[in-house]
Amino acid sequence: MPTQNWPLDNSYARLPDSFHARVEPTPVAKPRLLRLNRPLSEHLGLPVEALESNEGVAALAGNLVLDEMDPIAMVYAGQQFGNWVPQLGDGRALLLGEVIDRDGVRRDIQLKGAGPTPFSRNGDGRSALGPVIREYVVSEGMAALGIPTTRALAMVETGEPVYRESALPGAILTRVASAHVRVGTFQYFMSRGEDEAIRTLADHLIARAFPRAAEEANPYRDLLAQVIERQADLIARWMSVGFIHGVMNTDNVSLVGETLDYGPCAFMDAYDPDKVFSSIDRRGRYAYRQQPGIGLWNMTRFAETLVPLLAANEEEGVEAAKEVLATFASRFQATHDGLFRRKLGLVEATPANQALGVSLLQTMAEQAADFTLTFRDLSNADPARAETMVTVRERFDESAAFDAWAAGWTERLAVEGRDSAERRADMRATNPAFIPRNHRVQQVIEAAERGELDPLDELLRVVTRPFDEHAGLEHLALAPEPHEIVTQTFCGT
């Protein structure tokens, strides 16, 4: 009998059978715990010692299903690159259950790569080590940047190969989320004409993550409004750190406002608003600058599913949806502008400050200046001391272009009159020195495939404390050399 006692519930499993399929994880040959996120484990109320035990590792690998677990694969649909797919679902992920964390928040515990499900579409349901490491590193880096995201609890090596273009070592990620309900989950039931299932799902989501909506005259309208607010804020935060999600399909849009599914994602090096990394995004649908527009497009698809719940008739429901959708652009812009003002050490929401941010990005694009390092160097710069401006000037091929912009920045700083030391400290707490750069993540993956995990630990050390200086690890902040540049990232499947 198992001695483990995980404090699990599974409210989603109590929804009707049409919402999910009950599936046992497929055991693996030789599970080995690669890394456990100890701080997250403690926050979830899952003792580290239990998870690191043989029994705990077996549970994290899917080799042991504890009595408290009720594993399910969730069903959903989605528009992938705009193309409608009526049924998708968790093809390689199993929701084991939910825990209440130290903050009183209900969190999903999911195994990713745990074997085939009824939604695998002829796939093997497995994950290679590389995508597991990428999601672990990038999601934990995003969390440290203060960006809402799913979290990574553990990585387990399976001891079995996964066959893609070649044989690769297999692994399983334990993922944590405030919920895994997606735009595509609602679309699945809308496409089947199941209005009562949509109501059931909306009621579940309100109870789970939007309790304020339950107090409103029309809870579904308030649900839509809150989801839109979170999505607008989330995408603005992505933009503020140069993050490109890469695959903003409706089945990858979490309705609780967390970054979900780190497949062909990437952080920009040199700033380019049209930058695309995903190998499958051949037309730039999900390029950096496209993300706000796609966010609104995705929210429109969600709003369509709620029309029957928003009013007594369809015409009124459509008008109600349009009214709420109209708030997306202003919410995004306000959050975006506020973030970029803080990145520049400015406070006042004035047209001049907004124009200053726009002109810097234009200059950076023209000069191919590194996004992260430019803002970090500005955090250490003081226009009153010329020597502190040298490093950031060198980010630009033509320093005169930067000098022209810096004159306007100097003027705005003088108008606001903030203490220089206070401003720079605030900027250093806003502009990271370290991000999960594409070439560093790739190097860590290649090292891990050789059995070397020290590079992984070093990268995790800096990206989980991205605003700090890390003596001896400064090289992990550097932009890639020409031969190190990663031009494409790939879906984990």
N, C-alpha and C positions, 0 to 999 in steps of 0.2 A: 504493500500500500504506500502511496506517496506520502511523504512527510511535509511537503510544501503546503502552505496555506495562503494563497494569494487572495487579497480582499476584492474579488472580482464580482461584477454584476454584468448583465448584458441587456439593457433596455431595448436596443434595436432588435435583438433576437425575439423579443416579445411582440413585435409588429407582425402583421399577417405574413403567411408563408410566401406570398408573391413578392415580398420585399427582399428576399435573400434565399440562399440555399445553405443548408447545414452540410458542412464538409469537414472531414478529419484531415489534419495536415499529413503529408506523406513523410514518413521517417527518412532520415539520411544516414549515411554509412558511419562517419566518424566526426560527430560534432565537436568543435573546439571553439571556445569563447575567445574571440580576437580582442574585443574591447567592450567594456561596460561603462556606460555613462553614470558614474557613481552619484554625482550631485542630483541628477534627474531621478535616479532610482530612489534616493532618500526622499525627494520631494513628492514622489508618487506614493510613498508609503510601502515600497517594496524593498525589504532589507537587502543590502548588498551581499551579505554572507549567503543568503538564500539563493540569490540569482547566480552567484559564482560557484555554488555547489554543483556536484555532478547532476543532481536532479533538476536544479535550476537551469543549467545549460541544456539539458534534455528538453525541458519545456520551451526554452527559447529557440530550439532547433526544430520543434514540432515532433520530436520523438516521444514526448510524454504529454498527454492531455490531462490536466488536473481536473479534479471534480468540480472546481469552481469555474472552469472554462466552458464556454458554449460557442465553439468556433463556427463562424458563418462567412460566406462570401456574399457581398452586397451586389445587387443588380442595379444597373443604370444604363442610360443611353448616352448619346452625345453627338455633337457636331465636330468632327475632326477636320481641321483646316476648312471649315465651312460645309463639309459634306456630312449629311445625316446618316447616322448608324443607329438603327432602332434598338439594338441590344448590345451592350458591352458588359460591364460588370467586373468584379474583382477576378481577374484571370490568374493571378499569382499571389494574391493577398488574402489573409484570413483574419477577421476580427475575432480575437479571443474573448474579449470582454472589456469592461470599463472599471476604472478605479476613481475614487474621490481623492484628489491630491491635497496637499497641506493647505492650499488656499480655498478648499471647498469646491473646486471645479472638477466636474466629471470629465475624464479623459479616456479616449479609446486606446487599447493596446492591440496592435496589429502585427502579425508576422507577414513580411513581404518576401516572397520567394519560397513559400511553404509547400509548393506542389500544385498540380492541376485542380481546377474547379470546373463546374459546368459552364463557366464563362471564359474558359481558356482559349477557345477558338483554335483548337489543334496545337496550342503551345504547350510547353513542358511545365509551365507554372513555376519555373525556377529563376534564380537570378545569379548572374556572375559576380565575382568578387568586386570587380571594378565599379559597376554601378552602385553597389552597396556602400563602398567607401566614398564615392562621390556624394551620395545622398547624406551619409553620416557627417562628412566634413562640411558640406555646404549648408545643410540645415542647421547644424550647430553654430556655424559662422553667422548665419542669418539671425538666429536667436540672440547671439551676443551683440549684434548690431541693433537690436531692439525692434526687429521686423517680425510681425506675427508669422508663425511657421509651425508646421509639424516638427516634431523633435525625434531624435534618434536615441533609443535606449541601449541598444546592443547590436553587435555584429558577431555572427557565428559562422565559422567556416564549416562547410558540410562534409569535406573529405571526398566529394564526388565531383567529376567534371561536368561542366555545362557546355553544350555544343552550340556555338553561334557560327561565325565564319571559321572558327577553329575551336579546339577544346580549351576551356578556361576553367580555373578553379571556381567552385560554387560557393555561395554564401547566402545567409538569410539576415535581413534587417528587421529589428523590432522597432516599429514606428509608433509614435504617440501623437494623438491629435485631440483637439477639443471636440471634434466630430468629423466624420468622413462623408457627410451628406453633401452632394454636389449639385450644380445646376442640372447636370445630366440625370440625376436621380429623379427630379421632378419631371424632366422631359420624358422619361421612360413611361410614366403613368399618363402624362398628357397625350402621348402618341397612341395610347391604347384606349383613350376616352374614359379613363377611370378617375372621375372627379372626386369620388369619396376617398380613394387612395391618396390623392393630392392633399385633401383636407387632413387625413390621418398623418401624412408625412409633415405637413406644415405644423400641425399641433405638436408633433413630436419635436420638431426643430425649435419651436417656441419654448416648450418646456425645458429643453436641453440647454439652449444657448441664448434665448431672447426673452427672458421672463417678463420684461417690461411690456412687451407687446400684448401679453395676456390681459393687461389692465386697460387697454385702449378700446374705444368704441368699435373699431374695426381692427382686430389684432393682425390680420393678414396684410393690411396696408402698412401698418407699422413694421411688421416683419420685413416687407419689401424695402421700406425706407432705411431700416437699420442695416440690412444686407448691402444696400447700395452705398451707404456711408462707409462701411468697413472695406468694401472693394475699392472705392475711390481712394481711401487713405492708404490701403495696402499698395496699390500700384504707384501712388506718389512716393511711397517709401522705397519701392524698388528703383524708381528713377533716380532718387537721391543718392544711391550708392552705385549706379551704373549697372544694375542687375537686369539681365534679360532672361525671362522665364523660358522662352523657346517653344512652348507647346501649350498655348492658352486655349485649348479645346474646352468645350463646355463640360466634358467629363473630368477635367482637371481643375475646375473652379470650385474651391471649397466655399460653402455658403456661410461659414463662421468667420471668414475673412483671414484664413491662414494660407500661407504659401504651400501649395500641395504639388507633389510629384516633381522631383528633381531629375528629369531625364536630360534632354539636351540644353540645360541651362548654362549660363556663363556670366561672369563679370567682365565688363569691358576693360581693356588696357587703354589703348589710345581712344580718345572720345570720337565716336562716329554715330550720329543719331540714326543712321540707317543700318547699323550693324546687326547682322544675323549670324548666329553660330550653328543653329540646328541643321544637321545634314538633310533633313526632310522638308525644311521650310524654303523651298526653291524660289518662291515668289515674294519673300519678305513679309508675309502676313503678320508675323509676330516679331518684327524688328523692334528695336528699342523705342523709337518714336511712335510706333503703332500701338503700343501697349495701352495707353489710355482709351483710344478709340475702340480697341477690341474689348476692353473692360466694359465699356458701355454696351457694346453689341451683345456680350454675354449676359449682362444684366437685363437687357431687353428680352432675351430668350427666357430668362427666369420669370420676368414679369408676365410674359405670355401664359405661363403655366398657372399663374395665380388669378387670372382674369375672372374665372367663375366664382372665386372667393371674395373678390373686391367689391362687387355690387350685385344688385338683384337681376340685372340683365347685362348682356354682353357689351352693348354700346357704352353703358356707364362704367363697366369694368375696364374697358379699354381706355377711356378717358382718365380714370383714376390711375391706371398704370402709367400713362403718359405724364401725368402731373408729377408723379414720384420720380420717374426716370429723368425728368428735366433737372433734378437736383444734382445729378451725378457730376456734370461738368464743373459747376461752381464749387462743389465740395472738393473735387480733385485739384482744381486750380488753387484754391485757398491752402490746402495742405501742402501741395507741391511748392508754392511760392514761399510759404513759411519755412519749409525745410531748407530751401536754397538760400533764403535770407540768413538763417542761422549758420549755414555752411560758410557764408561770407562774413560772419560776425556782425551782421546788421539786425536791427530790431524792428524798425518802423515799416509798416505795410504801405509803402508809397510807390507810385508809378516809377519814380527814379530808381528805387532799390530793385524793383522787378526788372526794369530795363537793364540794370547793371548785371544781374544774373544771366539774362538772355545773351547779352553781348559777350560775356565771358565764355559761355558755351559755344557761341559762334566762333570766337577766336580759337578756342581749343580744338574745334572741329577742323578749322582751316590749317592749324599748325600741328595736328595729330598729337596733341599733348595728352599725357596719361591722365585719366580721369581721377583716380584715387590719389595719386601722388601730387597732382596740381593742388587739389583742395587741402591735402595734408600740409604741403609746404606753405600754403597761404596761412595756415593755422599758426605757423611759427614766424610769420613775417610781420614786421613793423615798418610802415612806410617812413617813419621818422629816423630809422636806422638803415641806411642803404645796404649794409653788409647782410642784413637778414632777408633782403629781397633777391639776392643773387641766385639762390637755389631754385626758386620758383621761376625766375626769368629763364633759366637754362632749360626748363621744360618745353620752351617754345623755340622752334627753328628760327623764327625772326623775333628777336627780343623787342624790337620796336613796336610790334603789334601788342605785346604784353604791356609795354610801358604806357601805351596809349590807354589801355583799359585801366591800368593801375592808377593813373591820374584821376580817373573818375571814382575809383574805389577810395582813394585817399581823401577825396573831397567828401564822399558820403560818410566815411568814418569820422571826419572832423565835424560834420554837421550833427551827428548823433552824440559825439563827445563821450563815448564809453571809455572807461579805464582800459588801457592797452593790455595790461596783464590779465585782467578779468576777461576781456574779449578773446584773447588767445587761448585761455584755458577753456572757455566755452567752445571755441572752434575745435580744439583738440579732443573734446568730449563728443564732438559731432562728426568730425571727419576722420575715419579710421586710417591707421597706418597700414593695417594688414587686412586683406580680404583673401578668400580662397581663390587665388589666381588660377586660371585654367592650366597653365603649364606646371604649376606646383602640384595641383591635384593629380595631373597625369603622371608626374614623376613619383608621387606617393603610391599611386596604383601600381605602376610598374615595379616599384621596390617591393610592395606587398606580394605581388605575384611571384617574386623570387624568395619570399619568406622573410623579408626585411621590414620590420614595423617601426623602427626608430624614426624614419622620416615622417611617418604618419603621426606619431606622437608630437614631433616638433611642430608640424603644421597645425595640429589641433591646439597646441599650447598658444600659438599666436592668434589664430582666428577666433578662439573663444575668449580672448582678451584683446580685441582689435584696436582699442584706443591707447593701449599701453606701449611703452618702449620695451623691447626685449633684447637685452644685451646678448650678443653672440648669435642672434638669429635675424639680424637686420637684412640679410640677403633674401629672406622670405617676403620682404616688402617690395623688392625690386620688380620693375617691369621686365618682361621676357626679352632676352637677346633675340635677334632676328631668327636664329635657328631654333629657338624654343617656342616661337609663337604657335598657339593652337588656333587653327582657323575654323575647325568644325567640331561640334560635340554631337553625341549620338544618344538615341533613345535606348533605355536599358534593356528593352526586349529585342 
